[in-house]
Structures are given as structure tokens and as C-alpha cells.
Amino acid sequence: MLGKDLYRIEVNAELSNERLRSLVFFYGPLIGNEALAFYEYLVLKGNTFGFSKLNELLVSLNLSIDRFEKNCDILNEFRLLSTLRRDDHYIFIFNGPLTMKEFIRDDVFVRHFIMKTSGAHYQELLAEIREDNDHKGFENISKTLKAGELSGWSSSDETYIRKQRTAKKTDYDFGTMFDVNVFLKDISPTLFPMRFRTPDILQKIAVCADLYDVSYDRMRVILAEVADFDSDEFDLRELEKACMRSNGVYREVEKGQYDVPCVTFLMSLQNGKEVTESDRYVLRNLSDKYHLPAPVINVLVEYGLKNCDNRLVEKYLTKTAADLHRNDIDTAEKALKWLDKPAEKKTVSEDRLPIYDPSSNPFMTKEDEEELLKLMGKK
């Protein structure tokens, strides 16, 4: 395995109390503490959607690639994990442990357990499994709560709780490729507290993922790094900085395909070259200042590179971005159609590029325009 390989996790395990005891008391001595923690973490982490870079998983586990492979081999041997491979793509399928009663009926596992521990220890656990749980002759004296004993419970309280029970789970639609609903499905409140799950924060997470090609798994790691669990405030700037530093996965993008993360799209246009920090800031500004979705930014980036000698000239892009925003261009199809209009239909003279418009772009001065036109050889 290599860190740049891609992986997906599927979980077929259900850790009931009985199976968890078996995992700890029977499997634990056989697979060791590291493999045990490895298994528990990834089972609780749950299924992943789509393939992600293995390097991101290694970071979250704090394991080297060699230790990762070793733990996989151990779990494979005891049928807790099935590993599938096709070229550089891996699927890790986590299976549930046998119950204690099932374990002692497995001739191979029992022999390994006795060799690893001792016959005496095995007999102790066996006696515990066979312990008589007969309750005959015992009286149940447990006390229970009664609804009628609730002090101060009103009809309005009852109405509220009924509404909460029947209320549908909130579905978020920010118009992004990053599906926040899928992301929230597999992240626990311990890693991402409920108080941080506001629409503003969730939308920022989705937008950053679309800009910088941040996978679900990588985003979980980033949130764990930037969230201050002792505070009620969430630092969106730290989130964005961490996402900007995330390395996207290079893959070729078909011509005319714009619904991909912006960093991935730009890398494809640059034949796999890593996107520079300054270019990442350009992408961020196009999103933050003009609220353009990723597919529209991709169309604009392609357009800008063609017209600016294969460079991202921010002043040129921001002028066009302002026009797109003002004209409510919110899809790649609309952007392509709008940018393909003849110059005269955009009320811009034919002998000058659509660069300077103080009303729509107050950040550009006349001097900026003159400098840019000289750079592009248009004056």
C-alpha cells in the first residue's frame, strides 16, 4: 500500500454488548491493543462514501503505512476485516466479531487463544459463559418512573414533545457538491458538537470542501483540529485556512465537466501541477466576495486562463465575477452562455476588454486597469 492509494470503508459489524465483550476478552489477547483500538475506531467511524486518499486516514489514526498494513493483516487473519483491492483502490470491509459462545466453538480460534494465554484462563472465561442465570425465587423490587409523577408538566409541554417526535430531520441543501447530510450522518457529537451545527457553519464547511477538494474523512479531521470544545464560538477563519492547506486529489477532468472541486479542476487544467497558495486565495475571494458556486468559478477560471496567457489574473477575474454575480449567474451552463455573448451585447466596446467598471468593482483603480492592459498587450 501507498499513502496516495485510495480507500473506502464498509462496516458489516454490529457491536452489541455480547459481541463487544467477546472482542475485548477473546480477540483482544490475540490481536493486541493496537489492532483492537484500530478496529473499534474504524467500526465506530462507520461507512465512507466514495474513495478518499489513504494518507488522510493515516493522519487521523496517527499510524505509519507499515503499521496500518500490519493491523490490517492481523484483523484479516481473525476474519474481523476483509480487504479488497483493484489497482490502487482498496475497500476495507469490517466484520463483526463472533459472540463468546460462537468463539469457543471455533476450533482454530480456541487453539490460538489457549496458546496465547493459558488453559486456566480459558477455563475461567468458559465458566463465566456457562454461569447459571436462573432468577427463580427472586422478587423484582426495582422502582420505575411514572408519567403521573411529573411535577409541573403542562399541556403545552406535551404538545411540544409530540411535535419534536414527529418533526422531520433537517435536510440541508446549500447547492454544493459536498453533501452536508451525508457528512453529518457519520460524525458523532463528540467530534462535532451539536452547538456548532448551525446553517452558517455547515454552509461554510460545504463551500470549503467544494473549493479545496476536501473529502468527508479529511473534513472530520479538520473539524477535530480547529473546533474549540470549551467555547461556544466556532472559528470559521481557522476552518478555511485548514481547508486551504489540504491537498486535493489530482485526477483528469473531462472537457466540459465543471461540477468538480475548484482545486481539482485547476490542477487538471495545469496538467497535474499543484495549485499555488496565491491561486487558492484567488479561488477563495471569488467565492467569498461574489458568492459564486464552484461550477461557475470553474467556468470563470477556464475563461480567465484562456484570456490572460494561462495565468490567474485576479483583477481580471474579479471584474468578470462581479458581472456574473450581478446577473445572477449560478450554474455552469448559464456562465458559459453569458461569457460566450458577443462583446457588444455586454455593453463593452470592441476595442477594450471588460476590465474597468467602478460601479461593479470598487477595488480596481484606473491605474490598475492601465497596468493590466499593458500586461495583456491590449493597449
N, C-alpha and C positions, 0 to 999 in steps of 0.2 A: 504493500500500500504506500501511497504517496500523499503528502498533505494537500496537493492540488486535485486529488481524486474527488469525485462527487459521491454523496451518500444519501440514503433515505432510510427512515426508521419506521417499522411496523411493529405494533405491540399486540400479541395474542395472549398476553398474560393477565391474569386477574388475581391480585394478591389478597385473597381472603385471609382472615386471621389464622386459619389452619395451615394454609399454604405458606404464609409468612413465617410461622413457627418452624415449618419444615425447612424453609430456605435458610433460616438462621442456624438451627440446631443440627440439621443433617448435611445440607450443602455447604454451610459456612466453613467447617473444618476441611472440606475437600477442595474448595476453590480459593480460599484465603480472603482476607478482609478487603483487599483492593478490588478484586473481581466482584466481591459481594456488593461493595459500595457502587461500583461501576454499573452493575446490573440494576440495582434499586434506583439509581439516579435516572437512568435512561428509560426504565419502565414508567416511572412517575412522570418523566418529561413527556411521554406519550408519542403518538404518531407525528411525523413531519409530513409536510405537503410539498411535493416536488423535491428535486435534488439540490443539495447545498454543498459548499466546499467542506471537505473533511477538516481542513485547518481550523475552521470556525468551531467545530465540535471539540477539537483537541484543546483549544483555548478554554472553552467552558469547563472541560474536565480537568484541565491542568495536567495533561499527560503528553508524553512524547509519542511519536508514531510507533516506536518499538513497544512501549508499554501498552499502547492501545491494542496493537495486534496480539500481544501476549494475553491480555484479558479476553479478547475475542476467542482465541484458541481454547482457553480454559472453559469458557461458557459453552463453546461448541461441543467440547468433549462430554459435558454433562447435559446436553440437549436443552440448555436454557437459551441458546441462541442458534439461529440458522443464518449462515452468511451466503448471500448470492452475489455473483459478480458477472458483469458484462463489460469488457474492455476496462475503462477507468470509472465505471459506475458500480456502486455497491448498494445492496439492500440488506439491512440488518433486521431480522425478524426475531423478536424476543418472545420466548415461550414461557408459559407458567411452570413453576416447579411442581413436582409430584407432591401429593399430600404425604404425611408421615406414614400412613398405612400403606399407601402405594409404594413409597420408597423402600420399605422393608421387604416388599415382595419382589423388588428388582434385584436379581442375583448379582449383577455386575456392581451396582451402586453399593449394595450392602458389603460386599467383599472389600471394595475400596475404602469404605468407611471404617471397617474393623481394622484394616491395615494402617489407616492413617491415625486412628485414635487408639482404641483398645476394645477387646471383647467386653470388658467390665463396663465401659462407658456405654457401649451399645445396649447392654442388658438394662442399664438404668433408664435409658430412653424408651426401651421396649416396655418396661414395666409401667412407665408413665402413660404410654399409649393404651395399654390394656387395663388401666385403672378403672375400677368399677364406679360408674356414675349413678348408681341407683339412689333415688331420693325417697324411697319408701320409708314411712314413719316420720318424715319431716314435715312440719307445718310452714306454709308460706306466710311470713309475718311482714313482708315488705310493704312499705307505705307508698301510696301513689297520689299524685296531684289531681284535684278535681276542678273542673272549669267553674263550678258554682262558688268556689272559694276565692275567686279573683276579686280583690277589693278595688272598687272604683272603675271596673270595666263597664264602658258605656256602649250604647247602640252605635254611636259614631266610630268607636274603636272597632267594633265588629264589622262595620261597613268597610273601614279601611283595610282590615286584614283580608276580607273577602276579595276586594279589588286587587290587592297585591298577589293573591294566589292565582287569580285569573288573568293578570296582566301578562301580555306577551313580552318575551325577551327583546330588548332593544337591538335592532339591526342598524348598523351604521353604513351609510353609503356616501363616501366623500368623492366619488367619481375617480378613484385611484385604482391602479392595478394591484397594489398591496391591499389584500382583503383583511380589514381590521377584525371582522367577525371570526374568521379562521384563526387569526393571531390570538385573540382573546380566549378562544376555546381551549387552548392548550397551555395557558400560563396561569400559575396559581397566584392568589392574592399575596402570598409570601414574597414572591419575586416582583410583583407589580401590584401594589396596594390599590384597593378599590377607590380610595380618595383621589388617586391620580388619573382615574379613567374618565376624565371629562372630555366632551366633544373637541375642545380646542387642542388638548394634548394628543388625543387619538388621531386627529386630523394631521397634526404636525408629524407624528410617527409615520403615517401613511405617505405623506408628501416626501419626507426624507428618504424613505425606502424607495420610492419611485425615482427620485433624483440620483441616489448614490448606489443603487442596486444592493440593498440590504435585505438579506433573507430573513425569514421568520426566526430561525435559530440565532442568527447574529444579532437581531434586534433584541432578543431576550437577554443576551449577554450585555449589550449596550445599556439596556434599562437597569440591569443589576449594578452596572458601574456608575451610572450618573444619578440614580434616584437616591435622595436623602430620606431614609426611612424615619428619621426623627423629626422631619419637618412636614408641614402641610403644603409647602411650595415645591413645584417641580421646575427645575432649571431647563427651559427649552433651548437656551443657547448651548449648554453643555451637550444636550442630546444632539443638536445639529453638528457641533464640532466632532463628536464621536462618529457620527454617521459619515461625515465628510472624509474622515480618515480611513473608513472601511474600503477595502479593495474589492471592486466589482469583479465578477467572473467574466473573462473575455469569451465571447462567442460571436461567430459571424451572424450578422443580421441581414435578412433578405432585403433586397431593394424594394422600397415601398412599405416596409414594415416599421411603423412608428410607435406601436404600443409595447415598448420595452423601456427599462430604466435608462435615464439620460446618460449616465456614465457608460453603460454598456453600448448604447447607440454611438456615442462619440468615439469610444475605443474601436468599434467596428469601422467607422469612417477613417480612423487613423491606423488601420491595419494592425490593431492589437497593441498599439503604444499606450502606456499608462496615462491616464488623464492627469494633467498637472494640477497643482494646488490652485494656481490662479484661474485655470479654466473651471475648476469646481466652484470657485467663488462666483464666476460669471453665471453658471447654471443656477446657483442659489439666488442670485439677485433677480434673475428672470422669473423665478418662482415667487420670491418674497414680495417684490415691488409690483409685479404685474399680474400675479395670481394666475399664471398660465399652467395648465396641466402638462404632464410630462410629454405626451404625444405631440402637443403643439410646440413645446420647447424643442423637441427633436426636429420637427419640420423647420423651425426657425434656425436651428444650428446648421442644418444641412444647407439651407438657403444662404446663411451668412458665410460659411466656408467657401461656397461657390463664388460669392461676390467680393470676398476680401482675401484673395490669394491664399486660400486654405488656412486662414487664421481666424481665431475667435476675437473679433474686434468689438469690445463691449459697447462702445459708444454707438456703433452701427446697429448692434443687436437690440440695445435698449430703445432706440428710436422706433425700430420696427415692432418691438414688443409692445410699446405704448400704443401704437396704431392697432395692433391685434386686440389688445385689451379694450380699447375704446370702442372697437367694432364688435365686441362680444364674440370673438373667435375662440371657441372652446373645444374643438375637435381637430384632428389632423386633416380630415377631409376639407373642412372649412378653411383651415390655414393654407393648404395647398391651392385651393381655388382663389383665395384672396391674394396670395403672393403672386399668382400667375396672371393677375389682371394687368392689362397694358398700363404704362405709367400715366397716360393722360386721364384714365379713369380714377386714378388716385389723387387727382388734382395736383400733380407734381410735374414741373416742366421736364421735357425730354432730355435736356442737356445737363440736368443735375440729378444726382441720386437723392432718394428720400432720406435726408440726413437731419436737417436742421428744422425744428419746429418748436419754438419756445413754449407754445401753449401746451403741447403734449409731453415735452421733455425738458423740464426746467433745469436739469442737471448739466445740459450741454450749452456752452457759450459759443458765440460766433467764432472766437479764436479756435475752439475745439473743432469746429466744422472745417475751417480752413486747413488746419493741420491734418485732419483725416482725409480730406480730398486730395491733398498733396501726396499723402502716403499711398493712396489708391491710384494716383496718376490720372485723376478725373478732372483736374483743373489745369 
